[in-house]
Amino acid sequence: MLIIFDIVILAYGVYTIYSAINMKRTQQLNKFFTGGNTMVPIRDVRGYIDAIYHKSLVLGAMAILFGAVAVINDFVMPIPVVMKALVLLFLTVLVWFTVMVSRAKREFW
């Protein structure tokens, strides 16, 4: 029923991992991780990238896991207990990531 939502979260996870790897490789900030707030110049780009790189990979992996299990839940077999746990875990990781990015912005911006 919510297959579009599931696919969007799965795609979000893939894009998050792709963007993090690309940002680490090129050492250039991606607007995806800055929130588009590029009016104030960042003091330490490399430090900011290093601070959020692994956290971004965790968020992307969690989104991929959630999206994939949600698709299985919708199409293969319902697994409501697993889905409830994954919703809670995904939201926890999302809040954790938001807090970590906020701290990194305060430290490196």
C-alpha positions in Angstrom: 0.0 0.0 0.0 2.8 2.4 0.8 5.2 1.0 -1.9 6.0 4.5 -3.2 7.1 5.6 0.3 9.2 2.4 0.7 10.9 3.0 -2.7 11.6 6.6 -1.8 13.3 5.6 1.5 15.3 2.9 -0.3 16.4 5.4 -3.0 17.2 8.0 -0.2 19.5 5.4 1.4 21.3 4.7 -1.9 21.7 8.4 -2.6 23.0 9.1 0.9 25.7 6.5 0.6 26.6 7.6 -2.9 26.8 11.3 -1.9 28.9 10.5 1.2 31.4 8.4 -0.8 31.6 11.0 -3.5 32.0 13.8 -1.0 34.8 11.9 0.8 36.5 11.1 -2.5 36.4 14.6 -3.9 36.7 16.4 -0.6 34.0 18.8 -1.7 30.8 19.5 0.2 27.5 18.3 -1.2 24.4 20.5 -0.7 22.7 17.3 0.5 24.8 17.4 3.7 24.8 21.1 4.2 21.1 21.8 4.0 21.8 24.3 1.2 23.2 26.7 3.9 26.3 27.8 2.0 26.0 31.5 2.7 28.4 31.3 5.6 31.8 29.8 4.5 32.8 26.7 6.3 36.1 26.9 8.3 37.2 23.3 7.9 35.7 21.4 5.0 37.9 18.3 5.4 37.1 18.1 9.2 33.4 18.4 8.5 33.4 15.7 5.9 35.4 13.4 8.2 33.0 14.1 11.0 29.9 13.1 9.0 31.2 10.5 6.6 30.7 7.4 8.7 27.5 8.7 10.2 26.1 9.2 6.7 27.0 5.7 5.7 25.1 4.4 8.8 22.0 6.5 7.9 22.1 5.3 4.3 22.5 1.7 5.3 19.6 2.0 7.7 17.4 3.6 5.0 18.3 0.9 2.6 17.5 -1.8 5.1 14.2 -0.2 6.1 13.1 0.3 2.5 14.0 -3.2 1.5 12.2 -4.8 4.4 9.2 -2.6 3.9 9.0 -3.7 0.2 9.2 -7.4 1.4 6.5 -6.6 4.0 4.2 -5.1 1.3 4.8 -7.7 -1.4 6.1 -11.0 0.0 4.7 -11.5 3.5 3.6 -9.2 6.3 6.0 -8.9 9.2 4.4 -6.3 11.5 6.7 -6.9 14.5 9.8 -6.4 12.4 8.4 -3.4 10.7 7.5 -1.8 14.1 11.0 -2.4 15.3 12.5 -1.0 12.1 10.4 2.1 12.1 11.6 2.8 15.7 15.2 2.1 14.7 15.0 4.2 11.5 13.6 7.2 13.4 16.2 6.8 16.1 19.0 6.7 13.6 17.5 9.7 11.8 17.3 11.8 15.0 20.9 10.7 15.9 22.2 11.7 12.5 20.4 15.1 12.7 22.0 15.8 16.1 25.5 14.7 14.9 25.3 16.9 11.8 24.2 19.8 14.0 27.2 19.3 16.3 29.5 19.0 13.3 28.2 22.2 11.8 28.8 24.0 15.1 32.3 22.7 15.3 33.4 23.2 11.8 31.3 26.0 10.4 
